[in-house]
Every structure is written in C-alpha cells, then in structure tokens.
Amino acid sequence: MSTAAGSTAGRSDGAPPVLELRGVTVRHGGVPALDRVGMALEGGRITCLLGENGSGKSTLVALLSGLQRPDEGELLLDGRPVRLRSPRSARAAGIATVWQDLAVAPLLSVWRNLCLGAEPTRGAWPLRRLDVDAARETAVRALAGIGVTGVDPDQPVSTLQAGARQSLAIARAVHYGARALVLDEPTEPMTIAQHTLVGQAVLGARARGLAVVLVTHNPRYAHLVGDRFLLLARGQVAGDLTRADVDSDDLTRLMAGGEELTALTTRLRELHPELGDR
C-alpha cells in the first residue's frame, strides 16, 4: 500500500492497481455528483468509502458497477483504459458488486444461491443430472474460503441473518473469479456478531487478493477492517488516508467534516503536492 495519501500509483512491486479512477466527473442534470475524483484500488487492500448522504458514494458505486458512465475522466483496469457499459460488462471485467438488497433468491437454499446458473452436473447426456452433493460441497468450500464456517448449505437464504446473507454474496463473487469487490452498505441493522461475520468475509476476500471497496457510515468499523479511507464530500475527495494517517477517533471526527477535515486536506496537500486540486 502506498504511504503517500492520495497517490494513485501502483504497489511497490510495480504492478498497477486492479482498478483506477482518474479525474472522473459525473453530472446529474448539469450538477456534478462526482467532481474530478481519483482513486486506486489495489489487490489485497480494503478501501473504505465514507461520507454523508449526498456526498457521491452511491454515484461512485454505480460507476464501478457499470450502471453509470463518467462524463469526464477515465477508468483503468490493470493500467489500461476500460469502459464499463453495463453491469454485465463490469462483471465480465471481474468487478462484482454486493448491493444493499444482495440480489439473492430468499426461497432457495444456500447452495442453490451460490451455484445458480453454474450448477455442477454428473453423467452423460441425455442422462445428465444435477450433482447436489457437489453443489453442497462447493457452497461450503466457497464460504470457508473467505473464513465463514458453520452455515448449513441446505438452509433457505430467507432464514439467514443479514450478516450471513452478506457473506454468501461475497463468497459467490469470490468463487466466480471476481478481482474487485464493491460492497454497498446494507440497509438492515446488524448485531455485533453479524458485523463480525461480514468483517470476516471482507477480510477473507482481501486475503484472496481482491481489491475491496467497502461503503460504510461507521468510521470505527471502517478503521477496524480498512487499509485506506476515502472520504467524499459534495462529490469531491475530501480525504484520502491510510491507517498510518489516522486512528479511529480521528476518522470519527473527520466524518463530521468542518474545519478539521479542511485543515487536514490542506496539510496533506502541502506534504504531498501530487494531490493537486483533487
């Protein structure tokens, strides 16, 4: 991870970021929802996206997910410009988004949700049939791969708590080869145990080398799991920080905005001229 806050350079090993935004602007009716935003998402790193309602978080998630196209600026995948024309093209590029509603089928079992559309089969045509045992094993293995155990693969998803459903969606994205994971904050309130489960899944995705974006309103939770923190305000990057820059109390104060965030932004730009006018 780069120690220079706001830097969009790749890792010290010379590899470019998995996904990078350079000077991205998105306008809604002439009003910029994002204004010259830059960010770099590196493999094996968790970037927490924080900001108040209306700060531009939802627009940024839509942009990364292929639902929104930039009016200015560019997106780069492995250092090469890319256009995400739709959610399908984003998925084909290896960018998986776990939405607030999770897009799971609540009446289906855990294993059916994970294998939906790619169910394992056995036997030769015309006697080919669904291999249920293999599907169950795949679900258990995919969840274990991100550190989540003890989930019954035959359990209907509707009976799972919010954290377990979130973990299932993350496991599905990792299992099908995602390289970047965008995790939109769930609307449902979660207990400490459920937050722990989601955090474990997110850290498991990071351990598998994914570039993770976690959208959250909780600065303490962000500091607990995140490597980098991107603070948005009025569509602009108000802070691009690492764990070395702030502790959880600092991040909590900065989330309130005001003079502290302005002073920090000014100071960081003095220390790191490469931040420019972002």
Secondary structure, 3 states (H helix, E strand, C coil): CCCCCCCCCCCCCCCCCCEEEEEEEEEECCEEEEEEEEEEECCCEEEEEECCCCCCHHHHHHHHCCCCCCCEEEEEECCEEECCCCHHHHHHCCEEEECCCCCCCCCCEHHHHHHCCCCCEECCCCCCEECHHHHHHHHHHHHHHCCCCCCCCCCEHHHCCHHHHHHHHHHHHHHCCCCEEEECCCCCCCCHHHHHHHHHHHHHHHHCCCEEEEECCCHHHHHHHCCEEEEEECCEEEEEEECCCCCHHHHHHHHCCHHHHHHHHHHHHHHCHHHCCC
